[in-house]
Each structure stands twice: as C-alpha cells, then as structure tokens.
C-alpha cells in the first residue's frame, strides 16, 4: 500500500536542469519535497528518499497526506 502510494507520487515528479547543469526534482502537491543532484538518476533516488522521509514525518505528526491519483494511503498512526 505505501509502496504503491510512493510509486504513484513519483510518477508525477517534475525534473529541470538548472543553470549549473544539475538536476532539480520536485513533486507537485508535496510541499518541501525536492532533490538536487549532478545527474538525473541520483536526483530521482534522492527525491524518493525525501518523499519517504516526508511521509514518515507527516504520519508521526498526524498530518493528512495528499491524495495521489484520487486516493490517499490508509496509514495507521497508532
């Protein structure tokens, strides 16, 4: 369930090449989740790591997670 949520969110990731030729990635709707790396694949991995940490923090603080493709994960916080 959580893996599918992360995979769905990652499908919405946007990547840009910055002036310094590094890659910047973010996911619309996931405020504060971003990555910046010298090449695309490390940027993708760092973005996924940031997303996972963001989800864990949000769950620990009892925040609602944004819906992805019309659904949000059912994560128990007890």
PDB file of N, CA, C and O in Angstrom:
ATOM      1  N   UNK A   1       0.822  -1.186   0.000  1.00  0.00           N
ATOM      2  CA  UNK A   1       0.000   0.000   0.000  1.00  0.00           C
ATOM      3  C   UNK A   1       0.870   1.255   0.000  1.00  0.00           C
ATOM      4  O   UNK A   1       0.663   2.147  -0.823  1.00  0.00           O
ATOM      5  N   UNK A   2       1.826   1.335   0.899  1.00  0.00           N
ATOM      6  CA  UNK A   2       2.685   2.511   0.954  1.00  0.00           C
ATOM      7  C   UNK A   2       3.598   2.574  -0.271  1.00  0.00           C
ATOM      8  O   UNK A   2       3.845   3.649  -0.818  1.00  0.00           O
ATOM      9  N   UNK A   3       4.087   1.428  -0.688  1.00  0.00           N
ATOM     10  CA  UNK A   3       4.944   1.384  -1.879  1.00  0.00           C
ATOM     11  C   UNK A   3       4.196   1.889  -3.100  1.00  0.00           C
ATOM     12  O   UNK A   3       4.745   2.650  -3.897  1.00  0.00           O
ATOM     13  N   UNK A   4       2.940   1.469  -3.253  1.00  0.00           N
ATOM     14  CA  UNK A   4       2.134   1.931  -4.396  1.00  0.00           C
ATOM     15  C   UNK A   4       1.905   3.438  -4.337  1.00  0.00           C
ATOM     16  O   UNK A   4       1.921   4.113  -5.366  1.00  0.00           O
ATOM     17  N   UNK A   5       1.691   3.963  -3.131  1.00  0.00           N
ATOM     18  CA  UNK A   5       1.490   5.401  -2.951  1.00  0.00           C
ATOM     19  C   UNK A   5       2.751   6.164  -3.378  1.00  0.00           C
ATOM     20  O   UNK A   5       2.667   7.163  -4.092  1.00  0.00           O
ATOM     21  N   UNK A   6       3.910   5.686  -2.937  1.00  0.00           N
ATOM     22  CA  UNK A   6       5.170   6.331  -3.287  1.00  0.00           C
ATOM     23  C   UNK A   6       5.405   6.256  -4.795  1.00  0.00           C
ATOM     24  O   UNK A   6       5.802   7.244  -5.413  1.00  0.00           O
ATOM     25  N   UNK A   7       5.164   5.102  -5.379  1.00  0.00           N
ATOM     26  CA  UNK A   7       5.340   4.946  -6.822  1.00  0.00           C
ATOM     27  C   UNK A   7       4.404   5.871  -7.589  1.00  0.00           C
ATOM     28  O   UNK A   7       4.808   6.471  -8.585  1.00  0.00           O
ATOM     29  N   UNK A   8       3.163   5.993  -7.139  1.00  0.00           N
ATOM     30  CA  UNK A   8       2.199   6.879  -7.805  1.00  0.00           C
ATOM     31  C   UNK A   8       2.648   8.332  -7.701  1.00  0.00           C
ATOM     32  O   UNK A   8       2.564   9.079  -8.675  1.00  0.00           O
ATOM     33  N   UNK A   9       3.120   8.732  -6.531  1.00  0.00           N
ATOM     34  CA  UNK A   9       3.591  10.105  -6.360  1.00  0.00           C
ATOM     35  C   UNK A   9       4.801  10.372  -7.248  1.00  0.00           C
ATOM     36  O   UNK A   9       4.896  11.437  -7.858  1.00  0.00           O
ATOM     37  N   UNK A  10       5.721   9.423  -7.326  1.00  0.00           N
ATOM     38  CA  UNK A  10       6.927   9.595  -8.132  1.00  0.00           C
ATOM     39  C   UNK A  10       6.609   9.732  -9.615  1.00  0.00           C
ATOM     40  O   UNK A  10       7.373  10.356 -10.352  1.00  0.00           O
ATOM     41  N   UNK A  11       5.498   9.162 -10.064  1.00  0.00           N
ATOM     42  CA  UNK A  11       5.102   9.309 -11.468  1.00  0.00           C
ATOM     43  C   UNK A  11       4.764  10.765 -11.811  1.00  0.00           C
ATOM     44  O   UNK A  11       4.765  11.148 -12.980  1.00  0.00           O
ATOM     45  N   UNK A  12       4.479  11.563 -10.792  1.00  0.00           N
ATOM     46  CA  UNK A  12       4.141  12.970 -11.002  1.00  0.00           C
ATOM     47  C   UNK A  12       5.350  13.893 -10.832  1.00  0.00           C
ATOM     48  O   UNK A  12       5.225  15.111 -10.958  1.00  0.00           O
ATOM     49  N   UNK A  13       6.511  13.317 -10.549  1.00  0.00           N
ATOM     50  CA  UNK A  13       7.719  14.120 -10.339  1.00  0.00           C
ATOM     51  C   UNK A  13       8.055  14.930 -11.582  1.00  0.00           C
ATOM     52  O   UNK A  13       7.861  14.483 -12.712  1.00  0.00           O
ATOM     53  N   UNK A  14       8.558  16.117 -11.343  1.00  0.00           N
ATOM     54  CA  UNK A  14       8.998  17.020 -12.410  1.00  0.00           C
ATOM     55  C   UNK A  14      10.489  17.286 -12.218  1.00  0.00           C
ATOM     56  O   UNK A  14      10.951  17.505 -11.098  1.00  0.00           O
ATOM     57  N   UNK A  15      11.226  17.263 -13.313  1.00  0.00           N
ATOM     58  CA  UNK A  15      12.670  17.468 -13.261  1.00  0.00           C
ATOM     59  C   UNK A  15      13.069  18.612 -14.180  1.00  0.00           C
ATOM     60  O   UNK A  15      12.534  18.760 -15.279  1.00  0.00           O
ATOM     61  N   UNK A  16      14.004  19.406 -13.721  1.00  0.00           N
ATOM     62  CA  UNK A  16      14.546  20.515 -14.506  1.00  0.00           C
ATOM     63  C   UNK A  16      16.068  20.449 -14.447  1.00  0.00           C
ATOM     64  O   UNK A  16      16.644  19.963 -13.474  1.00  0.00           O
ATOM     65  N   UNK A  17      16.700  20.940 -15.489  1.00  0.00           N
ATOM     66  CA  UNK A  17      18.148  21.113 -15.473  1.00  0.00           C
ATOM     67  C   UNK A  17      18.407  22.577 -15.140  1.00  0.00           C
ATOM     68  O   UNK A  17      17.937  23.477 -15.835  1.00  0.00           O
ATOM     69  N   UNK A  18      19.154  22.799 -14.078  1.00  0.00           N
ATOM     70  CA  UNK A  18      19.442  24.158 -13.628  1.00  0.00           C
ATOM     71  C   UNK A  18      20.619  24.753 -14.396  1.00  0.00           C
ATOM     72  O   UNK A  18      21.300  24.054 -15.146  1.00  0.00           O
ATOM     73  N   UNK A  19      20.847  26.035 -14.204  1.00  0.00           N
ATOM     74  CA  UNK A  19      21.931  26.732 -14.905  1.00  0.00           C
ATOM     75  C   UNK A  19      23.289  26.094 -14.651  1.00  0.00           C
ATOM     76  O   UNK A  19      24.162  26.122 -15.519  1.00  0.00           O
ATOM     77  N   UNK A  20      23.473  25.515 -13.456  1.00  0.00           N
ATOM     78  CA  UNK A  20      24.748  24.881 -13.140  1.00  0.00           C
ATOM     79  C   UNK A  20      24.831  23.444 -13.661  1.00  0.00           C
ATOM     80  O   UNK A  20      25.761  22.705 -13.339  1.00  0.00           O
ATOM     81  N   UNK A  21      23.835  23.063 -14.476  1.00  0.00           N
ATOM     82  CA  UNK A  21      23.765  21.742 -15.136  1.00  0.00           C
ATOM     83  C   UNK A  21      23.426  20.599 -14.177  1.00  0.00           C
ATOM     84  O   UNK A  21      23.582  19.432 -14.538  1.00  0.00           O
ATOM     85  N   UNK A  22      22.964  20.915 -12.959  1.00  0.00           N
ATOM     86  CA  UNK A  22      22.486  19.878 -12.052  1.00  0.00           C
ATOM     87  C   UNK A  22      20.993  19.673 -12.281  1.00  0.00           C
ATOM     88  O   UNK A  22      20.326  20.508 -12.890  1.00  0.00           O
ATOM     89  N   UNK A  23      20.486  18.565 -11.790  1.00  0.00           N
ATOM     90  CA  UNK A  23      19.070  18.233 -11.930  1.00  0.00           C
ATOM     91  C   UNK A  23      18.339  18.570 -10.645  1.00  0.00           C
ATOM     92  O   UNK A  23      18.811  18.277  -9.547  1.00  0.00           O
ATOM     93  N   UNK A  24      17.184  19.190 -10.800  1.00  0.00           N
ATOM     94  CA  UNK A  24      16.314  19.536  -9.674  1.00  0.00           C
ATOM     95  C   UNK A  24      14.996  18.807  -9.876  1.00  0.00           C
ATOM     96  O   UNK A  24      14.389  18.894 -10.944  1.00  0.00           O
ATOM     97  N   UNK A  25      14.552  18.086  -8.850  1.00  0.00           N
ATOM     98  CA  UNK A  25      13.288  17.364  -8.937  1.00  0.00           C
ATOM     99  C   UNK A  25      12.356  17.739  -7.804  1.00  0.00           C
ATOM    100  O   UNK A  25      12.795  17.998  -6.684  1.00  0.00           O
ATOM    101  N   UNK A  26      11.072  17.767  -8.102  1.00  0.00           N
ATOM    102  CA  UNK A  26      10.050  18.021  -7.089  1.00  0.00           C
ATOM    103  C   UNK A  26       8.777  17.290  -7.503  1.00  0.00           C
ATOM    104  O   UNK A  26       8.650  16.819  -8.633  1.00  0.00           O
ATOM    105  N   UNK A  27       7.837  17.209  -6.560  1.00  0.00           N
ATOM    106  CA  UNK A  27       6.565  16.541  -6.826  1.00  0.00           C
ATOM    107  C   UNK A  27       5.450  17.521  -6.498  1.00  0.00           C
ATOM    108  O   UNK A  27       5.294  17.903  -5.338  1.00  0.00           O
ATOM    109  N   UNK A  28       4.671  17.937  -7.490  1.00  0.00           N
ATOM    110  CA  UNK A  28       3.566  18.858  -7.227  1.00  0.00           C
ATOM    111  C   UNK A  28       2.622  18.294  -6.157  1.00  0.00           C
ATOM    112  O   UNK A  28       2.265  17.116  -6.183  1.00  0.00           O
ATOM    113  N   UNK A  29       2.233  19.151  -5.225  1.00  0.00           N
ATOM    114  CA  UNK A  29       1.328  18.747  -4.157  1.00  0.00           C
ATOM    115  C   UNK A  29       2.028  18.256  -2.909  1.00  0.00           C
ATOM    116  O   UNK A  29       1.390  18.050  -1.876  1.00  0.00           O
ATOM    117  N   UNK A  30       3.344  18.063  -2.993  1.00  0.00           N
ATOM    118  CA  UNK A  30       4.124  17.603  -1.850  1.00  0.00           C
ATOM    119  C   UNK A  30       5.115  18.709  -1.476  1.00  0.00           C
ATOM    120  O   UNK A  30       6.295  18.655  -1.822  1.00  0.00           O
ATOM    121  N   UNK A  31       4.607  19.702  -0.768  1.00  0.00           N
ATOM    122  CA  UNK A  31       5.375  20.890  -0.437  1.00  0.00           C
ATOM    123  C   UNK A  31       6.630  20.536   0.357  1.00  0.00           C
ATOM    124  O   UNK A  31       6.570  19.832   1.364  1.00  0.00           O
ATOM    125  N   UNK A  32       7.748  21.034  -0.113  1.00  0.00           N
ATOM    126  CA  UNK A  32       9.012  20.815   0.577  1.00  0.00           C
ATOM    127  C   UNK A  32       9.743  19.552   0.174  1.00  0.00           C
ATOM    128  O   UNK A  32      10.833  19.288   0.682  1.00  0.00           O
ATOM    129  N   UNK A  33       9.173  18.761  -0.727  1.00  0.00           N
ATOM    130  CA  UNK A  33       9.831  17.546  -1.193  1.00  0.00           C
ATOM    131  C   UNK A  33      10.553  17.876  -2.496  1.00  0.00           C
ATOM    132  O   UNK A  33       9.920  18.132  -3.521  1.00  0.00           O
ATOM    133  N   UNK A  34      11.893  17.866  -2.445  1.00  0.00           N
ATOM    134  CA  UNK A  34      12.684  18.198  -3.614  1.00  0.00           C
ATOM    135  C   UNK A  34      14.054  17.548  -3.500  1.00  0.00           C
ATOM    136  O   UNK A  34      14.449  17.084  -2.430  1.00  0.00           O
ATOM    137  N   UNK A  35      14.765  17.522  -4.607  1.00  0.00           N
ATOM    138  CA  UNK A  35      16.122  16.997  -4.641  1.00  0.00           C
ATOM    139  C   UNK A  35      16.915  17.743  -5.695  1.00  0.00           C
ATOM    140  O   UNK A  35      16.353  18.265  -6.657  1.00  0.00           O
ATOM    141  N   UNK A  36      18.220  17.791  -5.508  1.00  0.00           N
ATOM    142  CA  UNK A  36      19.123  18.426  -6.454  1.00  0.00           C
ATOM    143  C   UNK A  36      20.408  17.601  -6.496  1.00  0.00           C
ATOM    144  O   UNK A  36      21.105  17.475  -5.489  1.00  0.00           O
ATOM    145  N   UNK A  37      20.714  17.043  -7.658  1.00  0.00           N
ATOM    146  CA  UNK A  37      21.878  16.170  -7.810  1.00  0.00           C
ATOM    147  C   UNK A  37      22.544  16.421  -9.167  1.00  0.00           C
ATOM    148  O   UNK A  37      21.933  17.005 -10.063  1.00  0.00           O
ATOM    149  N   UNK A  38      23.794  15.980  -9.315  1.00  0.00           N
ATOM    150  CA  UNK A  38      24.518  16.222 -10.570  1.00  0.00           C
ATOM    151  C   UNK A  38      23.924  15.523 -11.795  1.00  0.00           C
ATOM    152  O   UNK A  38      24.052  16.028 -12.910  1.00  0.00           O
ATOM    153  N   UNK A  39      23.279  14.374 -11.604  1.00  0.00           N
ATOM    154  CA  UNK A  39      22.700  13.643 -12.731  1.00  0.00           C
ATOM    155  C   UNK A  39      21.278  13.217 -12.400  1.00  0.00           C
ATOM    156  O   UNK A  39      20.854  13.272 -11.245  1.00  0.00           O
ATOM    157  N   UNK A  40      20.552  12.794 -13.415  1.00  0.00           N
ATOM    158  CA  UNK A  40      19.129  12.505 -13.257  1.00  0.00           C
ATOM    159  C   UNK A  40      18.847  11.336 -12.316  1.00  0.00           C
ATOM    160  O   UNK A  40      18.012  11.462 -11.420  1.00  0.00           O
ATOM    161  N   UNK A  41      19.513  10.220 -12.496  1.00  0.00           N
ATOM    162  CA  UNK A  41      19.175   9.041 -11.679  1.00  0.00           C
ATOM    163  C   UNK A  41      19.417   9.276 -10.181  1.00  0.00           C
ATOM    164  O   UNK A  41      18.554   8.919  -9.380  1.00  0.00           O
ATOM    165  N   UNK A  42      20.538   9.854  -9.772  1.00  0.00           N
ATOM    166  CA  UNK A  42      20.677  10.184  -8.348  1.00  0.00           C
ATOM    167  C   UNK A  42      19.625  11.192  -7.869  1.00  0.00           C
ATOM    168  O   UNK A  42      19.201  11.153  -6.714  1.00  0.00           O
ATOM    169  N   UNK A  43      19.211  12.087  -8.758  1.00  0.00           N
ATOM    170  CA  UNK A  43      18.158  13.038  -8.395  1.00  0.00           C
ATOM    171  C   UNK A  43      16.856  12.299  -8.127  1.00  0.00           C
ATOM    172  O   UNK A  43      16.158  12.596  -7.157  1.00  0.00           O
ATOM    173  N   UNK A  44      16.530  11.346  -8.974  1.00  0.00           N
ATOM    174  CA  UNK A  44      15.312  10.544  -8.760  1.00  0.00           C
ATOM    175  C   UNK A  44      15.376   9.806  -7.424  1.00  0.00           C
ATOM    176  O   UNK A  44      14.408   9.808  -6.664  1.00  0.00           O
ATOM    177  N   UNK A  45      16.511   9.179  -7.143  1.00  0.00           N
ATOM    178  CA  UNK A  45      16.644   8.421  -5.904  1.00  0.00           C
ATOM    179  C   UNK A  45      16.561   9.332  -4.686  1.00  0.00           C
ATOM    180  O   UNK A  45      15.886   9.007  -3.709  1.00  0.00           O
ATOM    181  N   UNK A  46      17.240  10.464  -4.741  1.00  0.00           N
ATOM    182  CA  UNK A  46      17.203  11.416  -3.628  1.00  0.00           C
ATOM    183  C   UNK A  46      15.789  11.964  -3.434  1.00  0.00           C
ATOM    184  O   UNK A  46      15.351  12.172  -2.303  1.00  0.00           O
ATOM    185  N   UNK A  47      15.080  12.195  -4.533  1.00  0.00           N
ATOM    186  CA  UNK A  47      13.696  12.674  -4.439  1.00  0.00           C
ATOM    187  C   UNK A  47      12.817  11.628  -3.769  1.00  0.00           C
ATOM    188  O   UNK A  47      11.988  11.969  -2.925  1.00  0.00           O
ATOM    189  N   UNK A  48      12.985  10.368  -4.129  1.00  0.00           N
ATOM    190  CA  UNK A  48      12.199   9.314  -3.490  1.00  0.00           C
ATOM    191  C   UNK A  48      12.542   9.202  -2.008  1.00  0.00           C
ATOM    192  O   UNK A  48      11.651   9.021  -1.179  1.00  0.00           O
ATOM    193  N   UNK A  49      13.825   9.307  -1.668  1.00  0.00           N
ATOM    194  CA  UNK A  49      14.225   9.277  -0.255  1.00  0.00           C
ATOM    195  C   UNK A  49      13.597  10.439   0.510  1.00  0.00           C
ATOM    196  O   UNK A  49      13.115  10.266   1.630  1.00  0.00           O
ATOM    197  N   UNK A  50      13.604  11.625  -0.101  1.00  0.00           N
ATOM    198  CA  UNK A  50      12.997  12.799   0.540  1.00  0.00           C
ATOM    199  C   UNK A  50      11.497  12.594   0.726  1.00  0.00           C
ATOM    200  O   UNK A  50      10.939  12.961   1.760  1.00  0.00           O
ATOM    201  N   UNK A  51      10.849  12.008  -0.275  1.00  0.00           N
ATOM    202  CA  UNK A  51       9.414  11.725  -0.184  1.00  0.00           C
ATOM    203  C   UNK A  51       9.127  10.753   0.951  1.00  0.00           C
ATOM    204  O   UNK A  51       8.203  10.967   1.735  1.00  0.00           O
ATOM    205  N   UNK A  52       9.913   9.687   1.043  1.00  0.00           N
ATOM    206  CA  UNK A  52       9.709   8.703   2.113  1.00  0.00           C
ATOM    207  C   UNK A  52       9.874   9.337   3.481  1.00  0.00           C
ATOM    208  O   UNK A  52       9.068   9.092   4.378  1.00  0.00           O
ATOM    209  N   UNK A  53      10.916  10.156   3.655  1.00  0.00           N
ATOM    210  CA  UNK A  53      11.117  10.850   4.936  1.00  0.00           C
ATOM    211  C   UNK A  53       9.973  11.809   5.228  1.00  0.00           C
ATOM    212  O   UNK A  53       9.526  11.917   6.370  1.00  0.00           O
ATOM    213  N   UNK A  54       9.500  12.501   4.205  1.00  0.00           N
ATOM    214  CA  UNK A  54       8.403  13.458   4.356  1.00  0.00           C
ATOM    215  C   UNK A  54       7.135  12.741   4.799  1.00  0.00           C
ATOM    216  O   UNK A  54       6.401  13.238   5.654  1.00  0.00           O
ATOM    217  N   UNK A  55       6.880  11.579   4.221  1.00  0.00           N
ATOM    218  CA  UNK A  55       5.708  10.787   4.595  1.00  0.00           C
ATOM    219  C   UNK A  55       5.822  10.331   6.046  1.00  0.00           C
ATOM    220  O   UNK A  55       4.868  10.463   6.813  1.00  0.00           O
ATOM    221  N   UNK A  56       6.972   9.798   6.423  1.00  0.00           N
ATOM    222  CA  UNK A  56       7.172   9.331   7.803  1.00  0.00           C
ATOM    223  C   UNK A  56       6.984  10.460   8.808  1.00  0.00           C
ATOM    224  O   UNK A  56       6.350  10.275   9.847  1.00  0.00           O
ATOM    225  N   UNK A  57       7.534  11.626   8.497  1.00  0.00           N
ATOM    226  CA  UNK A  57       7.359  12.774   9.386  1.00  0.00           C
ATOM    227  C   UNK A  57       5.898  13.178   9.458  1.00  0.00           C
ATOM    228  O   UNK A  57       5.375  13.429  10.544  1.00  0.00           O
ATOM    229  N   UNK A  58       5.240  13.244   8.323  1.00  0.00           N
ATOM    230  CA  UNK A  58       3.825  13.615   8.304  1.00  0.00           C
ATOM    231  C   UNK A  58       2.964  12.657   9.102  1.00  0.00           C
ATOM    232  O   UNK A  58       2.067  13.083   9.829  1.00  0.00           O
ATOM    233  N   UNK A  59       3.228  11.375   8.972  1.00  0.00           N
ATOM    234  CA  UNK A  59       2.468  10.376   9.721  1.00  0.00           C
ATOM    235  C   UNK A  59       2.740  10.527  11.219  1.00  0.00           C
ATOM    236  O   UNK A  59       1.816  10.458  12.029  1.00  0.00           O
ATOM    237  N   UNK A  60       4.005  10.731  11.585  1.00  0.00           N
ATOM    238  CA  UNK A  60       4.334  10.867  13.010  1.00  0.00           C
ATOM    239  C   UNK A  60       3.700  12.114  13.625  1.00  0.00           C
ATOM    240  O   UNK A  60       3.423  12.151  14.824  1.00  0.00           O
ATOM    241  N   UNK A  61       3.472  13.132  12.796  1.00  0.00           N
ATOM    242  CA  UNK A  61       2.826  14.362  13.279  1.00  0.00           C
ATOM    243  C   UNK A  61       1.311  14.341  13.058  1.00  0.00           C
ATOM    244  O   UNK A  61       0.619  15.324  13.321  1.00  0.00           O
ATOM    245  N   UNK A  62       0.810  13.198  12.569  1.00  0.00           N
ATOM    246  CA  UNK A  62      -0.615  13.003  12.338  1.00  0.00           C
ATOM    247  C   UNK A  62      -1.181  13.962  11.281  1.00  0.00           C
ATOM    248  O   UNK A  62      -2.327  14.399  11.386  1.00  0.00           O
ATOM    249  N   UNK A  63      -0.378  14.283  10.273  1.00  0.00           N
ATOM    250  CA  UNK A  63      -0.828  15.125   9.164  1.00  0.00           C
ATOM    251  C   UNK A  63      -1.557  14.261   8.132  1.00  0.00           C
ATOM    252  O   UNK A  63      -1.265  13.075   7.978  1.00  0.00           O
ATOM    253  N   UNK A  64      -2.493  14.869   7.443  1.00  0.00           N
ATOM    254  CA  UNK A  64      -3.129  14.190   6.317  1.00  0.00           C
ATOM    255  C   UNK A  64      -2.165  14.215   5.144  1.00  0.00           C
ATOM    256  O   UNK A  64      -1.533  15.236   4.873  1.00  0.00           O
ATOM    257  N   UNK A  65      -2.054  13.098   4.455  1.00  0.00           N
ATOM    258  CA  UNK A  65      -1.198  13.035   3.280  1.00  0.00           C
ATOM    259  C   UNK A  65      -2.014  13.398   2.049  1.00  0.00           C
ATOM    260  O   UNK A  65      -3.201  13.080   1.974  1.00  0.00           O
ATOM    261  N   UNK A  66      -1.388  14.058   1.089  1.00  0.00           N
ATOM    262  CA  UNK A  66      -2.144  14.453  -0.108  1.00  0.00           C
ATOM    263  C   UNK A  66      -2.579  13.238  -0.920  1.00  0.00           C
ATOM    264  O   UNK A  66      -1.903  12.210  -0.950  1.00  0.00           O
ATOM    265  N   UNK A  67      -3.708  13.384  -1.565  1.00  0.00           N
ATOM    266  CA  UNK A  67      -4.189  12.328  -2.457  1.00  0.00           C
ATOM    267  C   UNK A  67      -3.336  12.307  -3.718  1.00  0.00           C
ATOM    268  O   UNK A  67      -2.901  13.345  -4.216  1.00  0.00           O
ATOM    269  N   UNK A  68      -3.111  11.109  -4.215  1.00  0.00           N
ATOM    270  CA  UNK A  68      -2.391  10.923  -5.475  1.00  0.00           C
ATOM    271  C   UNK A  68      -3.299  10.107  -6.380  1.00  0.00           C
ATOM    272  O   UNK A  68      -3.732   9.014  -6.015  1.00  0.00           O
ATOM    273  N   UNK A  69      -3.581  10.632  -7.542  1.00  0.00           N
ATOM    274  CA  UNK A  69      -4.464   9.958  -8.494  1.00  0.00           C
ATOM    275  C   UNK A  69      -5.811   9.610  -7.865  1.00  0.00           C
ATOM    276  O   UNK A  69      -6.381   8.552  -8.133  1.00  0.00           O
ATOM    277  N   UNK A  70      -6.307  10.512  -7.026  1.00  0.00           N
ATOM    278  CA  UNK A  70      -7.633  10.357  -6.450  1.00  0.00           C
ATOM    279  C   UNK A  70      -7.718   9.570  -5.163  1.00  0.00           C
ATOM    280  O   UNK A  70      -8.812   9.400  -4.625  1.00  0.00           O
ATOM    281  N   UNK A  71      -6.590   9.079  -4.646  1.00  0.00           N
ATOM    282  CA  UNK A  71      -6.657   8.331  -3.388  1.00  0.00           C
ATOM    283  C   UNK A  71      -5.442   8.653  -2.535  1.00  0.00           C
ATOM    284  O   UNK A  71      -4.390   9.048  -3.037  1.00  0.00           O
ATOM    285  N   UNK A  72      -5.613   8.474  -1.240  1.00  0.00           N
ATOM    286  CA  UNK A  72      -4.505   8.660  -0.312  1.00  0.00           C
ATOM    287  C   UNK A  72      -4.300   7.371   0.466  1.00  0.00           C
ATOM    288  O   UNK A  72      -5.218   6.558   0.573  1.00  0.00           O
ATOM    289  N   UNK A  73      -3.111   7.176   1.008  1.00  0.00           N
ATOM    290  CA  UNK A  73      -2.844   5.912   1.696  1.00  0.00           C
ATOM    291  C   UNK A  73      -3.601   5.816   3.000  1.00  0.00           C
ATOM    292  O   UNK A  73      -3.862   6.826   3.654  1.00  0.00           O
ATOM    293  N   UNK A  74      -3.950   4.608   3.374  1.00  0.00           N
ATOM    294  CA  UNK A  74      -4.605   4.356   4.660  1.00  0.00           C
ATOM    295  C   UNK A  74      -3.512   3.878   5.606  1.00  0.00           C
ATOM    296  O   UNK A  74      -3.271   2.678   5.741  1.00  0.00           O
ATOM    297  N   UNK A  75      -2.857   4.834   6.257  1.00  0.00           N
ATOM    298  CA  UNK A  75      -1.740   4.503   7.132  1.00  0.00           C
ATOM    299  C   UNK A  75      -2.182   4.693   8.572  1.00  0.00           C
ATOM    300  O   UNK A  75      -2.574   5.785   8.982  1.00  0.00           O
ATOM    301  N   UNK A  76      -2.114   3.621   9.322  1.00  0.00           N
ATOM    302  CA  UNK A  76      -2.477   3.683  10.738  1.00  0.00           C
ATOM    303  C   UNK A  76      -1.376   4.398  11.499  1.00  0.00           C
ATOM    304  O   UNK A  76      -0.193   4.136  11.279  1.00  0.00           O
ATOM    305  N   UNK A  77      -1.756   5.300  12.391  1.00  0.00           N
ATOM    306  CA  UNK A  77      -0.786   6.053  13.170  1.00  0.00           C
ATOM    307  C   UNK A  77      -0.776   5.634  14.623  1.00  0.00           C
ATOM    308  O   UNK A  77      -0.242   6.356  15.466  1.00  0.00           O
ATOM    309  N   UNK A  78      -1.348   4.492  14.938  1.00  0.00           N
ATOM    310  CA  UNK A  78      -1.370   4.024  16.322  1.00  0.00           C
ATOM    311  C   UNK A  78      -0.277   3.040  16.582  1.00  0.00           C
ATOM    312  O   UNK A  78      -0.148   2.541  17.700  1.00  0.00           O
TER     313      UNK A  78
END
